[in-house]
């Protein structure tokens, strides 16, 4: 009860709450956060740390024992924890508001080869789902279109913005390909033939991708004066400025996907989903291909799998030297994205070293996206996108975020949900 | 010439069979008595009564005499069967012979149909006891030949369509007569199944539990009708009452269904004869307990083609075992004293019947029982003493074989039905098989003859090189053409008891010489080799409970367990007890204290670990074969208890996450859903034992988008709005009140299962758990309940409960909610993760539930979220997955907390139970360890080993030339509230 009153008072203090949170304005005063355990996002931890940032960038990362002048507002975070903002990979935030309401769905486009279709311009910076990420420490995300064979082009955003133009931190970072499956089977529970057969269409489907990319490559190289939007959109794949995210399951399929891409001269590859990746780790490591695995909170797809199959996969891949990220594809994709820290925590419960689990959703995620030059870890010169948690942010009991900053801007931690919470908690209190 | 003879033979038969009193216009009226004596045969009068060197005398299609010394009347045709055997022809007790299966009308529209299509019959089109297939019966000559060749002489056939299917016919497989003679019984049995008729699109029942409920109501209604209480005519009920005294044959899909069918029968004093599926060995004790006679198909699967390792690894152990274990089914049934008949049902062709039966015999099935299961047992099932034996007076339906009918090396020569001969493999054809040396043109070839009867054929080799040749033989004459540097034609006679052949040869130039072939002694050797290969070791994988990966070979037993020095989360006022010992004994929590010491107990060191009560999930859909019976807006008559599926791997995965009890709820397709099953997740137990004994009665209600078919493109069922939902409840409860008034008045009343269930609610004997989202509908249902003077027990999901928490507290209803789900549909737009906290603070009993087989294995994490969202204390948060759901389920006096005297459902965690980093080490239910993290590792290894053994066995079969089939993947089904389609069994 006491707790509740405190919380209610806190809200009353925060003041007027509107439907969407007003983005914070540019950082003008510096901040010095002192005394917290800093999880740098690269596997390192600094106990009793001092983190300082100004003009949106981190200016100091070190021990609070250092005799150095504290800049601007000093925040005493003794006993608390500080993390780089968590990064959700392969997410669809802002593209759909309510799953079952078709009118609110901008997740996929018709057509098969849509590299020219861009998620960024459909990203709703004011989505109620986006603001609900922040109180859990999820501050950046890769917004990925779904559907088709080549679904389109993703961008990376931060989550405190007026519009998509403000939100974006990396425009058109990657093109996404859904690789075909080499097997087909019927749904036994509907009485269909459950036999699992090699998909006779598989080679044909692969050829379609290959010939599209071949034509696109030729187009890009030949400077044709007739515009071909899909082909033109692939330019970045061939000059290495864009990554190729291949959403694929199965060891055969992964091998085929990597081999084909290499043949096409596409070297900046990322495997997404990647069931079966465990069996081709040599290939992945040799070619520097990271794997974005699915959320651990899902059912393993075989009856005979160990109960913790999806919990231990991160460790199993990392132990073999693969760079691993954590993707958001799956049931209730968007609303579950705020559980990102707890997915990482589950990996840690099942063998992954705790700081490595943090790294999975910070430094390594930034590396996979190619934004590690300015985001992902607490390092001098990088964006001051970080938050303070009362305790271990991978554990739901202690993931209590008191302050969060995006590019040095202190952001609101309120949301549509906290508004309702406050309104009704107060209603019953006054009755 | 021979053909001509046959034609004449048939002609005379058909004349003989023309009914006596029918006028004749094709000649003079004649009559003929068929009198045939079969002598010197080994005669199986029944499987138990065998006569050596006996005589069978057949007259007018019946057995006139049988015995060792039978006086053969003069004029009888005598057939000497020295060395041959006579068996009663087999009976296929479950067949659709001669009755075409109706086809679904392809022009049907796809929208749901709620009403029956027929008038004057029962309200449900799938109840068709009036079906009498005699008018549609057409003797199927092709199929008859197939069956005759396999030794069958009679079939019990019916229209395989619908839930109640009407009566069957017993037909003699006699192609040489008319239906007037060969139909032996026009009402041999009544047939049932759980499958709907294809002749109607009526949606109800849409699930297994719906079919079970429907059957119950039909039986009640038939009784009501029989007593003359119905004003209308109902031809279906009338027929059902007429068929009451027939044997009732019930087709089921698997061993779970067999037990389900038997349960329905028992409730109405009907002992069904059950058509099984071949997996009875998986739960043989349950099968035995039905006391039913079974009819068992033997359609064994071929091994999977596992040569592609990527495909092979997708096959589940469950499906691999099926291939390995199925052939042992008959032996297991026999050993356990379950009476059963065999059938060719499910076999693509009767041709494979003997091959499969021989396989079952190799796997330990006794030949004598095999014969009984094809003759006397099926005869007994339909209560007909004139078939299935060769006693005097029985039909002369018998087969003549070269040896033991179940031996692969034996041949069925003839199959006599109603005293009419059908030749299968002419017994006058010599057996000329063997290895011969063939000499012609100065060369010595190797001639090898294999095969049976007329199908014997030869191949020729010259010094291991195959020579192209053609071989044919008829009677005693052989013709061979061989191509060795030009064609040579041989023609010759088989002489000397088939050991030598000789005759003339014509070489490529037309020159005539002579040739001869003589048998080598090698045949004996080859035979020995045969025997050796049939002696091959048969390895049947042991059956686990359930018979899937991670199943138990032996069920855990209740031990006395002392957990020492552990941190105990009591979920009681006592809170958390550090460094405490907990003694579990006789399935109960016997003692909680410090430094307990008891002799003869298993001690577990709990230092650094945490012990909690088992997690209780108020809202789950695991472990069930069906979720929704949504074809009516009320389905209060159905119960999940009917369809609990103990083979679901999610049971095991749930206990690996510390969940010990769950309410398996009906789905949310309709406002008044079905009754719940509260189960303890005792992995390995059968359905009956999993259901929590004497658990309180529950029913699912639902509101909102799902019940008004918001996302269905063809929703036409009332209600289509929240306004209509209220009226559904008011209507049903009003009717229930009226029903009660009538019932209490002492007047006769039609027992209605649905109304009985609603009455239980009105009388506080059954609790409602209502799927709900928005505040308006929550408020509405509270008011409906208050109007009818009862209480809603639980709102489940209840995502806007926080908006009406005060009203909920006042009414006394609990809230069982998700920790943080939202945004998946419009009605959850205002769902907030602070819901649990607000409801709790307002005085509502709050539980955190899953509605999801994945989440239900980590409800500890979901409970922890209430600490984050809304600042619930850890103690209270933990209660939301233990004692609070126990309270909502009214089982808090037995489970949900660690308290002396309560049931020993506890979980040992590696650390703080709500820490993200914790792991379950042991899950104990009723004092028995059902999950142990170390045992789990062993089980994983065992699965790997068994799979690779089975893969090797399958590869061996494939390399040995066996037929294989493509692999299949078993993807398990994710059941949610709105899952509509039913699992096909």
Interface residues (C-beta under 8 A of the other chain):
Chain A: X1 X3 X4 X7 X97 X98 X99 X100 X101 X128 X129 X182 X183 X185 X187 X188 X189 X190 X191 X194 X195 X196 X197 X198 X250 X251 X252 X297 X298 X299 X301 X302 X303 X304 X306 X307 X308 X332 X334 X335 X338 X339 X342 X345 X346 X348 X349 X350 X392 X394 X395 X396 X397 X399 X400 X417 X418 X420 X421 X424 X425 X428 X431
Chain B: X308 X310 X311 X314 X315 X316 X317 X318 X548 X549 X550 X649 X650 X652 X653 X656 X657 X705 X710 X711 X802 X803 X805 X806 X820 X821 X822 X823 X824 X825 X826 X829 X830 X832 X833 X834 X837 X838 X841 X842 X853 X854 X855 X857 X858 X861 X864 X865 X867 X868 X870 X871 X873 X874 X914 X915 X916 X917 X918 X919 X936 X940 X943 X947 X965 X966 X967 X968 X969 X970 X971 X972 X973 X974 X981 X983 X984
